[in-house]
Each structure stands twice: as structure tokens, then as C-alpha cells.
Amino acid sequence: MPSSGMLGLTMNKSTKHTAGHVQTVSHYDQNAEKFVAQYESLTFEHVHSTLLDVLPPPGATILDVGAGSGRDAAWFAAKGYDVVAAEPSEAMRTLARQRHPSPRIHWVADSLPDLAQVRRLGLTFDLILLSAVWMHVPPASRQRALRKLATLLSPNGRIAISLRLGPPDTDRAMYEVTLPELTAMAHQFGLRLVRTDDSPDKLGRPGISWATAVLGLPDDGLGALPLLRHLILTDGKSSTYKIALLRILARVADTAAGAARHEPDSVVLPMGLVALFWLRMYKPLIEGGLPQMPPNRAGNTPGFVTSNFTALRSIRPVDLRAGMEFHDDTARHLHGSLWEIARLIREMPVRYLRWPASDDNIFHIKHQRRTSTPSSLRIDDPFLWSFGEFHVPLQIWDALSHYNVWVEPVLIGEWVRLMESYSGQLGPTIGQTAYSLLAWADPERDTRLARTAVERLRSQGKPVYCVWSGQRLRDDYDIDHCFPFAAWPCGDAWNLMPASKRINNEKSNRLVTQAALERASERIGEWWEDAFLSAGAGERRRFFLEAEQTLPMLQNAGSSLDLIDAMKVQRIRLAKDQGLRGWEPSIGRAL
């Protein structure tokens, strides 16, 4: 059968490409010391002299794909850049870390074409460097690889790719590369060729030369912002459901990105999380009596407002979050309401949110068979995934992740406009109430959990130290949000740090630098262990569950070191997306 032949061909290609990748990585693993010595014999300026005038200003974010010995990553870090260094060879990564230790370099075991671990970081990059890498990417995988790189690029960002021209090294899987092929492929993904430069081989190998192509995006490069604008402002709406779903996805991308699973062309969310955010978002509006559909619509009570929904009136929206437990009737009503919401989302907004000039749905749901009603439940990953999967196109997820600060106010404004139009003569009077009820119910700026832990430790005769200075704390202390609450409202236990009043006032709403976070990491880990992780299995599970939902790149965390690494990535993201000022403890006052 023809289909069987095509499937067999695809499998053979995939196997061949996998074998080539394994051969290449294995060769680097076995010869790591030789390659490190070879790469380190040349300086960054000598190899990349033609790139010096296209570099972004210090403080920008760099992705070094195939980072090798860490030479280039270390140069960027020393110049004040935040660097993600992707290198699939474990031996190369180990030697690179030893040779170039830097808190500004975040190493990941990853490679093209998928860069799955890099994507999980939730970052975009001002410069992506592929130095002597492209020839290792099989031709059949290059389109996918370039598409991934384009989606990781910031507006006005650059991709620098060096092309090895000449005979291949037969010990490593290498494939022919040409500038015309790369340029034609780049145009498919909205990338333009900014410039090219030719150079001889810096190691003097006969017959080998290099061409460096610099690619850039003429706009945001995602293609999603015009689509979102269309869906929000011009797409037809018979209720607030479409706007609600888009805002929920924006909220998840901003505050619960750690719950997402990344696939090649989409991001998959637990359907239970989408339904939970729907419940959190609509609860104040329904209880406040604000209309969510036109008054002349038959049965204008939203379909998800059932006896299960109304039975949850005593539950605060902010309590509907990871780690919370519910029992008896409350558990049964919550479980039932989430299933009813999941069904409505599938049958209404997902069904009618379509690509422009197409009948194809933008979002897709893979639903599960309804589970039995529990007598108690904990909001955790297994519970949220039990409702099914919600698939978001990658470009829309990226736009919501990085441009939420602009997208969400537009969504809220349109939601208010719809409710005003549904309210008839009362419309002009409900605006202020509507905006108030649409405010996302962030966890309160409540530090009592951490203060209770401090007092418990002190009553046991254990000293508590300022995580930033190492100073032993007395009666006069503060609890600091490591990442400023004003910029990123997160009251999770992992984000609460004991600090002296002077240090906390000095830090204020500034963002701790990568270096300061690195220096404090041991004290932070000790604080977590004493304050939360040693308080019992239940508290430990809740501590990590909160962190896993909030922080990208953190899955099945088993140690404080995993969490510290995830915090470093989130720090880069906050610095980049929100432009927060950096903070270091005063010199001479901090350890």
C-alpha cells in the first residue's frame, strides 16, 4: 500500500537522523578534551569579529546553540549578557562548566531541531548563535529547526549562523550547507537576511572556509498578534466566552507556565487547569450579577452556572489553586463544576474560535472520560490532567507569554464593553464594578506562612539568617518576596525569604541579580529545608507542587537545586519581559 511505503520511508529517515545525532554527540563525548583545547585556542573576537557590530547591548539575552567548550557563552557572560548555553554532549558540558563557571550562564542538555528544553524556559532571545552547528543538522530537519529558532527570537533580534564550506569530517555526521538554501528557508519563516560575511578557517584546515549569515525578524515574527487582535476586537461574539478563554490562556501563560507540556508545534495544558481558571475568573462576575450574554438570548444564564457552581459560593477564587485540598460536598461540587465547565469550553468557545477565512479550529481539546466523583481531592497535576488536554498553537502561546502586558488589558477592556452592551440602560454604570470584578485574584501579599516558620525555628533555638547578607536575624526582620510581588504577584512559599529590614528596604521592588541569587542559593536552600521541607511529607509535596506550576522548566522537582535553577531562568524572563531594575546587596555589607 502506498501509505505503508510512505510511513516506512519516514521511519527510515527518522532513524537515520537519530543515528547521525547519536554518532555526532558520541564523538564529542569521546573527544571532549581535544575539542575543548581546540576551541579554546581561539578567542571569541578572533572567530566572530564580524559579529561585534550586530550584538545587542549588554543585559540582553543570548542563546548559544551547540555551546561546546563554553568559550562564546563565557565571553557573552563577561560582557554582561544572560546566556542560555545548549549543548547535547555531557562531556563537553562538564568541561565547559569547569572551565567557565558563571552565574550568567544557564546550561541545558539540548540540541536542534527541537530545542525542547530551551523552549520550556519560556524565554525569547536577542541573539541566537549557531557557531559551527548548522552542518550537523540533517537537511530534512532544517526547516523545523529554523522555525524553532524563529519562534525563540525577540523582536529586532538576530540569528547568527556560521556555515562550514568544504569537505566534511567523516568522524562526525555532517551534511552539505549552502547560503542560498539557508536564505530561501529563512524567508518561509519571516526571517530576512541582514548580512553575510566570508572568512577562512581560523584553524588553518585545508579546503575549509566559512560563511556567516545574520538573520533577523522584520516584525514580532510570531504572526499571532494580528490574529489575537482580530479575535479580540473584530471576531463575532454572542457571549463573553471567547474573550474569557483567551484571557484564561494569557493568565496561564503568565502565572502557571510550569504546568504546560511543549510539543513541536503546540503547547499542551491540562484541561482541568483551564477549567479551574475559568471558574476563578467567572465566579466574581456571576456572583456580582454581571451579564455574560445578551438579554434577548434564550436562557441567558451561562451554561456552566449549575447547582455545582452555585454550591461553591463560599470558596474564594484565590483558594482555587495548586496544592489546595477539598473534602466531602465541596470536593464533589468542585469536581462536578470543573467537568461541566470543560464540556462548555469544548462545545462553545473552542468550537467557534477559528482561523480567519477558515473553518479550522484554532484550539483543540483531547477530552477524557469523566472520572468518578471523589469524596476528597487535591488540586495537583494528576487531578488537572484527568480532565483532558487543551492544545494551544505555539505562536499564540508565545505571544501570550511575552506580550501579555499589552494583550490582557485589551481583553479586559473588550470584556467590559460586552458586559456594558448586555446591560442595556444600566451599561454606562457598571464599568467600574466590572473592572473591579475582573481583577485577577492573585494570592494576597501574605507573608504569615514564612513568619510562622521563622518563629517556630527560633522557638526551637535555631538561628535564622538573612538570605541576602548572611546576617543572623533578631526580632526586627522582614519577609522578602525574592521576585518582587508588585511586578509578579507570587505568594508561594519558595518565593518568601527572611531578610533584614535594611536589606529588604534597600531591595524594594528591584530584581535580584543572577550573581546575587547564585551567592545566596545555599542559604536559600537551607531556609527552605528548615522552614518548609522538613515540616512533613504533605507540606513538602505542596511546596514543590506550587513551584512546578509556577516556574517553567521545573518538573518532578526533587531537590532545592532544581528549584534554584528554575528560579534563575524565571529571573531572566522577568528582567527581559518587564525590564525590572537589578539589585545587589551593598558591597561590604553582604557576604
Sequence and secondary structure as in RCSB ss.txt:
>XXXX:A:sequence
MPSSGMLGLTMNKSTKHTAGHVQTVSHYDQNAEKFVAQYESLTFEHVHSTLLDVLPPPGATILDVGAGSGRDAAW
FAAKGYDVVAAEPSEAMRTLARQRHPSPRIHWVADSLPDLAQVRRLGLTFDLILLSAVWMHVPPASRQRALRKLA
TLLSPNGRIAISLRLGPPDTDRAMYEVTLPELTAMAHQFGLRLVRTDDSPDKLGRPGISWATAVLGLPDDGLGAL
PLLRHLILTDGKSSTYKIALLRILARVADTAAGAARHEPDSVVLPMGLVALFWLRMYKPLIEGGLPQMPPNRAGN
TPGFVTSNFTALRSIRPVDLRAGMEFHDDTARHLHGSLWEIARLIREMPVRYLRWPASDDNIFHIKHQRRTSTPS
SLRIDDPFLWSFGEFHVPLQIWDALSHYNVWVEPVLIGEWVRLMESYSGQLGPTIGQTAYSLLAWADPERDTRLA
RTAVERLRSQGKPVYCVWSGQRLRDDYDIDHCFPFAAWPCGDAWNLMPASKRINNEKSNRLVTQAALERASERIG
EWWEDAFLSAGAGERRRFFLEAEQTLPMLQNAGSSLDLIDAMKVQRIRLAKDQGLRGWEPSIGRAL
>XXXX:A:secstr
 HHHHHHHHHHHHHHHHHHHHHHHHHHHHHTHHHHHHHHHTS HHHHSGGGGGG   TT EEEEET TTSHHHHH
HHHTT EEEEE   HHHHHHHHHHS  TTEEEE   TTT HHHHHTT  EEEEEESS GGGS GGGHHHHHHHHH
HTEEEEEEEEEEEEES   TTS      HHHHHHHHHHTT EEEEEEEEE TT  TT EEEEEEEE SS SSS H
HHHHIIIIIS  SSSHHHHHHHHHHHHHHH GGG EE SSEEEEEHHHHHHHHHHHHHHHHHTT  SS TTSSS 
S TT SHHHHTTTTS GGGSSTT EEEHHHHHHHHHHHHHHHHHHHHTHHHH B TTS  BSSEEEE       S
EEE SHHHHHTTEEEEEEHHHHHHHHHHHHHHHHHHHHHHHHHHHHHTGGGGGGSHHHHHHHHS     S  HHH
HHHHHHHHHTT   B TTT  B  SSEEEEESS TTTS    GGGEEEEEHHHHHHHTT EE HHHHHHHHHHHH
HHHIIIIITS HHHHHHHHHHHHHHSTT  S  SHHHHHHHHHHHHHHHHHHH   EE   TTT  
